[in-house]
Amino acid sequence: MTQPLASAVWSPPLGPVHPDGLEQPRIAIAGIAIESSTFSPHVSGWEAFRVRRGSELLDRYEFLAPGTPRGDAARWVPLLHGRSLPGGAVDADVYRAMRDEIVAGIVAETDRHGPLDGMYLDLHGAMSVVGMADAEADLATAVRAALGPDTLVSASMDLHGNVSAELAQQVDLLTCYRMAPHEDEVNTRERAVHHLLERLRGAHGTDPVARRPWQAWVQVPVLLPGEKTSTRIEPALGLYERVPAVQALDGVLDAGIWIGYAWADEPRCQAAVVVTGDDQEVIAREARELAEAFWAARRDFAFVAPALPLDRCLDVALGRPADAPRPFVVSDSGDNPTAGGAGDVTWTLGELLEHPRLQDGLVTVVHASVFDPAVVAVAEAAGVGGHVDVHVGGRVDGRSRGPVRLAGEVYSVTPGDPDGGTVVVIRRGGLFAIVTERRKPYHHLRDFTALGIDPHRVDVLVVKIGYLEPELYDLAADWRLALTPGGVDQDLLRLGHREVVRPLFPFDPDMADPDLTPVLRRRGA
């Protein structure tokens, strides 16, 4: 089974330099990318981020390699990019240090060589910072102040990001993913860079006012989890299939639909539509039509798989005949670390440890995963084949069970995982419990085979995830989405949002139809 939205991938050739354009503009690259749940007690510090600078940052973008059309089309100035696995809100000092370094880099470059022609911001769009309500707008505002009014700014974002009015006002070109799961992530970055280059190299490249496109921006008062808005199924599939067609219209540069981020409690958290281009009438019309289509479909969004409480998922998974196709996959959605969950909630692990069908080893279940560096150290010291009796997990987010007792044999010890550090597998009966030194998602087959586990041969695979990433989606003989507790609980009403702007669907299911007239603006106009 493959992702059907092939029209989302877009990579046209770069046009020639116009006589009135800039032959080789100077363009800086920077950004901070993390998805942060304000409902998770986890705080993302320096340990959460991989920070790239200089040539290491430039190497992040294969489409900018020397000898490629886009790589040779500009003088690239890589400043700083910080990227983290989703988690809790970012420590304010960590965020300010990265923001201020980016600003200092812009100032230093400007002092040496004059104002930059362009800036590419590589964002996620759902970064929460402790004590701050709109982190991306704060970053964009600081960047704009350092750049000055004439520099053209293009930003790429995750479709689960938020586009506030303040963010949109600081950025000239906004684009986002068109696929969920995000198989077009790299392509979206390339699209953002392509638009920036075309504007700077085009007919108005030397005119800092004329090269700015118009922007039609509108928020749609809907807030839904990603597991209800996958582009694998309707209505998201149909909505996102409209986006490339809008972009192809004369007078339009780009179009995007942002689902928004459901697990932060901030006023900006809701869906948005942005269409950019030079024809004001066309972009306003198309932005409104996309927004109205989204609003009209709001009650039609459903979970991408049958969604049930955990006990019912386990009844289905463990109650199948012995000769049923394997593996059956269960998404432990409430503590999904790739949506912002802490990654150490033990609700599901505790249920598995107590389940009578897993005591004799006749049924095999893999649980991925819980992070607990102290338990990893104990298992590593015991060695493969050794016995451990520990209490694991529930130390960061103990909302359901707290640490649970895990007594069993050390099945494997695997050091050096780039995300998880040292990873151990502890076996008790038919349960293989993966415990990591650091937070780690399990999306790929190699994540399991590296630990000595063949995921094709186990009966049930329980993974802290929401909708299945492509390899797991293709692997699963069948699957269910478990509605479990955690910082990214699918039951938004249970989480207790207080700061979102109301009325907002589904919090206010009977709210009146909103005014979806786009705000039409061009920066400085």
C-alpha positions as CSV (number, residue, x, y, z in Angstrom):
1,M,0.0,0.0,0.0
2,T,1.4,3.4,-1.0
3,Q,0.6,7.0,-0.5
4,P,-1.8,8.0,-3.3
5,L,-1.2,11.7,-3.3
6,A,1.6,11.7,-6.0
7,S,0.5,15.1,-7.3
8,A,1.9,16.7,-4.2
9,V,5.5,16.1,-5.3
10,W,6.6,19.1,-7.4
11,S,10.0,19.9,-8.8
12,P,10.0,22.1,-11.8
13,P,13.2,23.3,-13.5
14,L,14.7,26.6,-12.4
15,G,14.0,29.3,-15.0
16,P,16.8,31.5,-16.6
17,V,17.8,34.7,-15.0
18,H,15.7,37.6,-16.3
19,P,17.6,40.7,-17.5
20,D,16.1,42.6,-14.5
21,G,16.8,39.8,-12.0
22,L,19.7,39.0,-9.7
23,E,22.1,36.7,-11.3
24,Q,23.4,35.2,-8.0
25,P,21.5,36.5,-5.0
26,R,22.9,36.1,-1.5
27,I,20.5,34.0,0.6
28,A,20.8,33.0,4.2
29,I,19.5,29.7,5.6
30,A,18.3,29.3,9.2
31,G,15.5,27.9,11.3
32,I,14.4,26.0,14.4
33,A,12.1,23.0,14.0
34,I,10.3,21.1,16.7
35,E,6.7,20.1,17.4
36,S,6.0,20.8,21.1
37,S,3.1,19.6,23.2
38,T,2.2,22.0,26.0
39,F,0.3,19.0,27.6
40,S,3.5,17.1,28.1
41,P,5.6,17.7,31.2
42,H,8.7,17.1,29.2
43,V,10.9,20.1,28.6
44,S,13.1,20.2,25.5
45,G,16.6,21.4,26.3
46,W,19.9,21.3,24.4
47,E,20.0,17.5,24.6
48,A,16.9,17.4,22.3
49,F,18.3,19.4,19.5
50,R,20.8,18.7,16.7
51,V,22.2,22.0,15.8
52,R,23.9,22.5,12.4
53,R,26.0,25.4,11.3
54,G,28.0,26.3,8.2
55,S,28.7,23.6,5.7
56,E,27.0,20.9,7.9
57,L,23.8,22.9,7.6
58,L,24.2,23.4,3.8
59,D,24.7,19.6,3.5
60,R,21.2,19.1,4.9
61,Y,19.8,20.1,1.5
62,E,20.8,17.8,-1.3
63,F,19.1,20.0,-3.8
64,L,21.6,22.8,-2.9
65,A,24.7,20.6,-3.5
66,P,27.4,22.2,-5.7
67,G,26.7,21.4,-9.3
68,T,22.9,21.3,-8.9
69,P,20.8,24.1,-10.5
70,R,19.6,25.5,-7.2
71,G,22.9,25.0,-5.5
72,D,24.7,27.1,-8.1
73,A,21.9,29.7,-8.5
74,A,22.8,31.7,-5.4
75,R,25.5,32.4,-2.8
76,W,24.3,30.5,0.1
77,V,24.9,31.7,3.7
78,P,24.2,28.9,6.2
79,L,23.7,30.3,9.7
80,L,22.1,27.9,12.2
81,H,19.4,25.3,12.2
82,G,18.2,23.5,15.3
83,R,16.1,20.4,14.8
84,S,14.5,18.2,17.5
85,L,12.4,15.2,17.8
86,P,8.9,16.4,18.9
87,G,8.6,16.8,22.7
88,G,7.5,19.2,25.3
89,A,7.9,22.9,25.2
90,V,11.4,24.3,24.6
91,D,13.4,25.7,27.4
92,A,13.2,29.5,27.0
93,D,17.0,30.0,27.4
94,V,17.7,27.3,24.7
95,Y,15.3,28.9,22.3
96,R,16.6,32.5,22.9
97,A,20.2,31.3,22.4
98,M,19.4,29.8,19.0
99,R,17.3,32.8,17.9
100,D,19.9,35.3,19.0
101,E,22.7,33.4,17.2
102,I,20.6,33.5,14.0
103,V,20.0,37.2,14.4
104,A,23.7,37.8,15.2
105,G,24.7,35.9,12.0
106,I,22.4,38.0,9.9
107,V,23.8,41.2,11.4
108,A,27.4,40.0,10.9
109,E,26.7,39.1,7.3
110,T,25.1,42.4,6.6
111,D,27.9,44.3,8.2
112,R,30.4,42.5,6.0
113,H,28.7,42.4,2.7
114,G,25.5,44.5,2.8
115,P,21.9,43.5,3.1
116,L,20.9,39.9,2.2
117,D,18.8,39.5,-0.9
118,G,16.9,36.5,0.5
119,M,16.3,34.4,3.6
120,Y,15.1,30.8,3.7
121,L,13.5,29.8,7.1
122,D,13.3,26.0,7.6
123,L,10.6,25.7,10.3
124,H,8.1,23.2,11.7
125,G,5.5,25.7,12.8
126,A,4.4,24.1,16.1
127,M,7.3,25.1,18.4
128,S,6.1,26.0,21.9
129,V,8.5,27.8,24.2
130,V,8.1,28.0,27.9
131,G,6.4,31.4,28.7
132,M,5.7,32.2,25.0
133,A,2.5,32.0,23.0
134,D,3.8,32.2,19.4
135,A,7.4,31.1,19.1
136,E,7.6,31.1,15.3
137,A,6.2,34.6,15.1
138,D,8.8,35.7,17.6
139,L,11.6,34.1,15.6
140,A,10.3,35.6,12.3
141,T,9.9,39.1,13.9
142,A,13.5,39.0,15.2
143,V,14.8,37.8,11.8
144,R,12.9,40.5,10.0
145,A,14.2,43.2,12.3
146,A,17.7,42.1,11.5
147,L,17.2,41.7,7.8
148,G,15.4,45.0,7.2
149,P,12.4,45.5,5.0
150,D,13.9,44.6,1.5
151,T,15.0,41.1,2.1
152,L,12.6,38.5,0.6
153,V,11.8,35.7,3.2
154,S,10.6,32.2,2.2
155,A,9.5,29.6,4.8
156,S,8.7,25.9,4.6
157,M,6.6,24.3,7.3
158,D,4.9,21.1,8.4
159,L,1.2,21.1,7.7
160,H,0.7,20.5,11.4
161,G,2.2,23.9,12.1
162,N,0.3,27.1,12.9
163,V,0.1,30.2,10.8
164,S,-0.8,33.2,13.0
165,A,-1.3,36.6,11.5
166,E,1.9,37.8,13.1
167,L,3.9,35.0,11.4
168,A,2.3,35.6,8.0
169,Q,3.1,39.3,8.2
170,Q,6.8,38.8,8.5
171,V,7.2,36.1,5.8
172,D,6.8,36.8,2.1
173,L,6.4,33.2,0.9
174,L,4.9,30.4,2.9
175,T,4.5,26.8,1.9
176,C,3.8,23.5,3.7
177,Y,3.7,19.8,3.3
178,R,0.9,18.3,1.2
179,M,1.1,14.7,2.5
180,A,0.5,13.1,5.8
181,P,2.5,11.0,6.5
182,H,5.1,13.6,5.3
183,E,6.6,11.8,2.3
184,D,7.0,15.2,0.6
185,E,9.1,16.8,3.4
186,V,12.2,17.3,1.4
187,N,10.3,18.3,-1.7
188,T,8.5,21.1,0.3
189,R,11.8,22.6,1.4
190,E,12.9,22.5,-2.3
191,R,9.7,24.2,-3.3
192,A,10.2,27.0,-0.8
193,V,13.8,27.6,-2.1
194,H,12.6,27.4,-5.7
195,H,10.0,30.2,-5.2
196,L,12.6,32.4,-3.5
197,L,15.1,31.9,-6.3
198,E,12.5,32.6,-9.0
199,R,11.4,35.8,-7.4
200,L,14.9,37.1,-7.0
201,R,16.1,36.0,-10.4
202,G,12.9,37.0,-12.2
203,A,11.6,40.2,-13.8
204,H,11.3,42.1,-10.5
205,G,14.4,40.8,-8.9
206,T,16.1,44.1,-8.3
207,D,12.9,45.9,-7.1
208,P,12.4,45.0,-3.4
209,V,8.8,46.0,-3.5
210,A,7.6,44.5,-6.8
211,R,9.2,41.2,-6.1
212,R,7.1,40.7,-3.0
213,P,4.0,38.6,-3.8
214,W,0.6,39.2,-2.4
215,Q,-0.7,36.9,0.2
216,A,-4.2,35.7,1.0
217,W,-4.4,34.4,4.6
218,V,-7.3,33.0,6.5
219,Q,-7.6,30.9,9.6
220,V,-10.3,28.2,9.7
221,P,-11.6,27.6,13.3
222,V,-11.0,23.9,13.3
223,L,-8.5,22.0,15.4
224,L,-8.1,18.3,14.7
225,P,-5.4,15.7,15.4
226,G,-3.2,14.5,12.6
227,E,-4.6,11.0,12.9
228,K,-8.0,12.4,11.7
229,T,-6.5,14.3,8.8
230,S,-4.2,11.9,7.0
231,T,-4.1,12.4,3.2
232,R,-4.3,8.7,2.8
233,I,-8.1,9.0,3.1
234,E,-10.9,11.4,2.5
235,P,-11.7,14.2,3.1
236,A,-8.0,15.3,3.5
237,L,-7.0,13.4,0.4
238,G,-9.5,15.4,-1.7
239,L,-8.7,18.7,-0.1
240,Y,-4.9,18.4,-0.6
241,E,-5.4,17.2,-4.2
242,R,-6.9,20.6,-4.9
243,V,-3.7,22.4,-3.7
244,P,-1.4,21.7,-6.7
245,A,-4.2,22.7,-9.1
246,V,-4.5,26.0,-7.3
247,Q,-0.8,26.6,-7.5
248,A,-0.9,25.9,-11.3
249,L,-3.3,28.8,-11.9
250,D,-2.0,32.0,-13.6
251,G,-1.1,34.6,-11.0
252,V,-0.5,32.0,-8.2
253,L,2.9,31.1,-6.8
254,D,1.9,28.7,-4.0
255,A,-1.0,27.4,-1.9
256,G,-1.1,25.6,1.4
257,I,-3.5,24.2,3.9
258,W,-2.3,24.0,7.4
259,I,-4.1,21.5,9.7
260,G,-2.6,23.2,12.8
261,Y,-1.2,21.6,15.9
262,A,-3.8,20.1,18.3
263,W,-1.6,19.4,21.3
264,A,-0.6,22.9,22.2
265,D,-2.9,25.3,24.1
266,E,-2.2,28.6,22.3
267,P,-4.4,31.1,20.5
268,R,-2.7,30.4,17.2
269,C,-3.7,26.7,17.2
270,Q,-6.2,26.2,14.4
271,A,-6.2,25.5,10.7
272,A,-5.2,28.0,8.1
273,V,-5.0,28.5,4.4
274,V,-2.5,30.7,2.6
275,V,-2.3,31.4,-1.1
276,T,0.4,33.6,-2.5
277,G,0.8,35.2,-6.0
278,D,0.6,38.3,-8.0
279,D,-3.1,38.2,-9.0
280,Q,-5.0,39.5,-5.9
281,E,-8.4,38.5,-7.1
282,V,-7.4,34.9,-7.9
283,I,-5.5,34.2,-4.7
284,A,-8.3,35.7,-2.6
285,R,-10.9,33.6,-4.4
286,E,-8.8,30.4,-4.2
287,A,-7.9,30.9,-0.5
288,R,-11.6,31.4,0.4
289,E,-12.7,28.3,-1.6
290,L,-10.1,26.1,0.1
291,A,-11.0,27.5,3.5
292,E,-14.7,26.9,2.8
293,A,-14.1,23.4,1.6
294,F,-12.1,22.6,4.8
295,W,-14.9,24.0,6.9
296,A,-17.6,22.1,5.0
297,A,-15.7,18.9,5.6
298,R,-15.0,19.4,9.3
299,R,-17.5,16.7,10.5
300,D,-16.3,14.2,7.9
301,F,-12.7,13.8,9.3
302,A,-12.3,10.4,10.9
303,F,-9.4,8.4,12.3
304,V,-7.2,6.8,9.7
305,A,-7.7,3.4,11.2
306,P,-10.3,1.9,13.6
307,A,-9.7,3.7,16.9
308,L,-10.5,1.9,20.1
309,P,-9.6,1.9,23.8
310,L,-6.4,-0.1,24.4
311,D,-8.1,-3.1,26.0
312,R,-10.3,-3.6,22.9
313,C,-7.3,-3.2,20.6
314,L,-5.5,-5.9,22.5
315,D,-8.5,-8.1,22.4
316,V,-8.5,-7.9,18.7
317,A,-4.7,-8.2,18.3
318,L,-4.3,-11.2,20.7
319,G,-7.5,-12.9,19.9
320,R,-6.7,-13.8,16.3
321,P,-6.1,-17.4,15.1
322,A,-2.6,-18.7,15.4
323,D,-2.3,-18.8,11.6
324,A,-3.4,-15.2,11.0
325,P,-1.1,-13.0,9.0
326,R,1.5,-11.2,11.0
327,P,2.2,-8.7,12.4
328,F,-0.8,-7.0,13.8
329,V,0.2,-3.4,14.7
330,V,-1.3,-1.3,17.5
331,S,-0.6,2.4,17.6
332,D,-0.1,3.6,21.1
333,S,-1.2,7.1,20.1
334,G,-1.3,9.1,23.4
335,D,2.4,9.0,24.1
336,N,3.6,9.3,20.5
337,P,7.1,11.0,20.6
338,T,6.8,12.1,17.0
339,A,3.8,14.3,18.0
340,G,5.2,15.6,21.2
341,G,4.6,12.9,23.7
342,A,7.2,12.4,26.5
343,G,7.9,8.8,25.4
344,D,7.9,7.3,28.8
345,V,4.2,6.8,29.7
346,T,3.8,3.2,30.9
347,W,0.1,2.7,30.5
348,T,0.4,0.3,27.6
349,L,3.5,-1.5,28.8
350,G,1.8,-2.1,32.2
351,E,-1.3,-3.5,30.5
352,L,0.9,-5.9,28.4
353,L,2.9,-7.0,31.4
354,E,-0.4,-8.1,33.2
355,H,-2.0,-9.7,30.1
356,P,-2.5,-13.5,30.7
357,R,-1.8,-14.4,27.0
358,L,1.8,-13.1,27.2
359,Q,2.9,-15.2,30.2
360,D,3.8,-18.5,28.4
361,G,5.6,-17.1,25.3
362,L,3.2,-18.7,22.8
363,V,2.2,-15.2,21.5
364,T,4.9,-12.6,20.9
365,V,4.5,-8.9,21.3
366,V,7.1,-6.2,20.9
367,H,6.5,-2.9,22.7
368,A,8.4,0.1,21.3
369,S,9.3,1.8,23.5
370,V,10.0,3.5,26.9
371,F,13.0,5.6,27.6
372,D,14.8,5.2,31.0
373,P,18.6,5.6,31.1
374,A,18.8,4.1,34.6
375,V,17.1,0.9,33.5
376,V,19.3,0.8,30.4
377,A,22.4,1.0,32.6
378,V,21.2,-1.9,34.8
379,A,20.4,-4.1,31.8
380,E,23.7,-3.3,30.1
381,A,25.6,-4.3,33.3
382,A,23.6,-7.5,33.5
383,G,24.5,-8.3,29.8
384,V,22.7,-10.4,27.3
385,G,21.1,-13.4,29.0
386,G,21.3,-11.8,32.4
387,H,18.2,-11.3,34.5
388,V,16.9,-7.9,35.7
389,D,14.2,-6.8,38.0
390,V,13.6,-3.0,37.6
391,H,10.9,-0.3,37.6
392,V,10.8,1.4,34.2
393,G,9.4,4.6,32.7
394,G,6.8,6.9,34.1
395,R,9.4,9.3,35.5
396,V,8.8,12.2,33.1
397,D,5.1,11.7,32.4
398,G,3.6,9.5,35.1
399,R,0.0,10.5,34.6
400,S,-1.3,7.0,34.3
401,R,0.8,4.5,36.1
402,G,4.2,5.8,37.0
403,P,7.1,3.4,36.8
404,V,6.1,-0.3,36.3
405,R,7.9,-3.4,37.4
406,L,9.7,-5.3,34.6
407,A,11.4,-8.5,35.6
408,G,12.9,-10.5,32.8
409,E,15.9,-11.6,30.7
410,V,18.1,-9.2,28.8
411,Y,17.5,-10.2,25.1
412,S,19.8,-7.7,23.5
413,V,22.0,-4.6,24.2
414,T,22.6,-2.3,21.3
415,P,24.8,0.8,21.9
416,G,25.3,3.8,19.6
417,D,21.8,4.5,18.3
418,P,22.0,8.1,17.0
419,D,18.6,8.9,18.6
420,G,18.1,6.4,21.4
421,G,21.7,6.0,22.6
422,T,22.1,2.5,24.1
423,V,19.0,0.4,23.5
424,V,18.1,-2.7,25.4
425,V,15.4,-5.3,24.9
426,I,14.1,-7.1,28.1
427,R,12.0,-10.2,27.5
428,R,9.4,-11.5,29.8
429,G,7.3,-14.4,28.5
430,G,6.1,-13.4,25.0
431,L,6.7,-9.7,25.6
432,F,9.8,-8.0,24.2
433,A,10.0,-4.5,25.9
434,I,12.4,-2.0,24.2
435,V,13.9,0.5,26.6
436,T,16.1,3.3,25.3
437,E,18.6,5.6,26.9
438,R,17.0,8.7,25.2
439,R,13.7,9.3,23.5
440,K,13.4,7.5,20.2
441,P,10.6,6.9,17.7
442,Y,10.2,3.5,16.0
443,H,9.2,4.0,12.3
444,H,11.5,1.8,10.3
445,L,12.1,-1.9,10.0
446,R,15.8,-1.3,10.7
447,D,14.9,0.1,14.1
448,F,13.8,-3.4,15.1
449,T,16.3,-5.6,13.1
450,A,19.2,-3.7,14.7
451,L,18.0,-5.1,18.0
452,G,17.8,-8.7,16.8
453,I,14.0,-8.5,16.3
454,D,12.4,-9.4,12.9
455,P,9.1,-7.5,12.9
456,H,7.7,-9.8,10.2
457,R,7.8,-12.7,12.6
458,V,6.2,-11.3,15.7
459,D,2.5,-11.6,16.3
460,V,1.8,-8.1,17.5
461,L,3.9,-4.9,17.2
462,V,2.9,-2.1,19.6
463,V,4.4,1.2,18.6
464,K,4.2,4.7,20.1
465,I,2.9,6.4,17.0
466,G,-0.3,7.8,15.5
467,Y,-0.9,7.1,11.9
468,L,1.6,4.5,10.6
469,E,4.7,5.8,8.8
470,P,5.1,4.2,5.3
471,E,7.3,1.2,6.3
472,L,5.0,0.2,9.2
473,Y,2.0,0.8,7.1
474,D,3.3,-1.6,4.4
475,L,4.3,-4.1,7.1
476,A,1.0,-4.3,9.0
477,A,-1.3,-7.3,8.2
478,D,-3.9,-5.2,10.1
479,W,-3.8,-2.4,12.6
480,R,-5.7,-0.4,15.2
481,L,-5.2,3.0,16.7
482,A,-5.3,2.7,20.5
483,L,-6.8,5.7,22.3
484,T,-4.3,5.9,25.1
485,P,-3.5,8.7,27.6
486,G,-0.5,11.0,27.3
487,G,0.6,14.4,26.2
488,V,-0.8,13.9,22.7
489,D,-4.1,12.3,23.7
490,Q,-6.4,11.9,20.7
491,D,-9.3,13.0,22.9
492,L,-8.8,16.7,22.7
493,L,-11.8,17.5,24.9
494,R,-10.2,15.4,27.7
495,L,-6.9,17.4,27.6
496,G,-8.5,20.7,28.7
497,H,-7.5,23.5,26.3
498,R,-8.0,26.9,27.8
499,E,-6.1,29.4,25.7
500,V,-7.3,28.5,22.2
501,V,-9.6,31.0,20.5
502,R,-13.3,30.1,20.8
503,P,-15.6,29.2,19.2
504,L,-13.6,26.4,17.7
505,F,-14.6,23.1,16.3
506,P,-14.9,20.4,17.8
507,F,-14.9,22.2,21.2
508,D,-18.0,24.1,20.0
509,P,-19.7,21.6,17.6
510,D,-22.8,23.8,17.0
511,M,-20.9,27.1,16.4
512,A,-22.1,29.3,13.6
513,D,-20.4,29.4,10.2
514,P,-17.3,31.6,10.5
515,D,-16.4,34.5,8.2
516,L,-13.7,33.0,5.9
517,T,-12.9,36.1,4.0
518,P,-9.1,36.1,3.5
519,V,-6.9,38.9,4.7
520,L,-5.1,40.2,1.5
521,R,-1.8,41.8,2.1
522,R,1.6,42.4,0.6
523,R,4.3,43.2,3.2
524,G,4.9,47.0,3.2
525,A,1.9,47.7,1.0
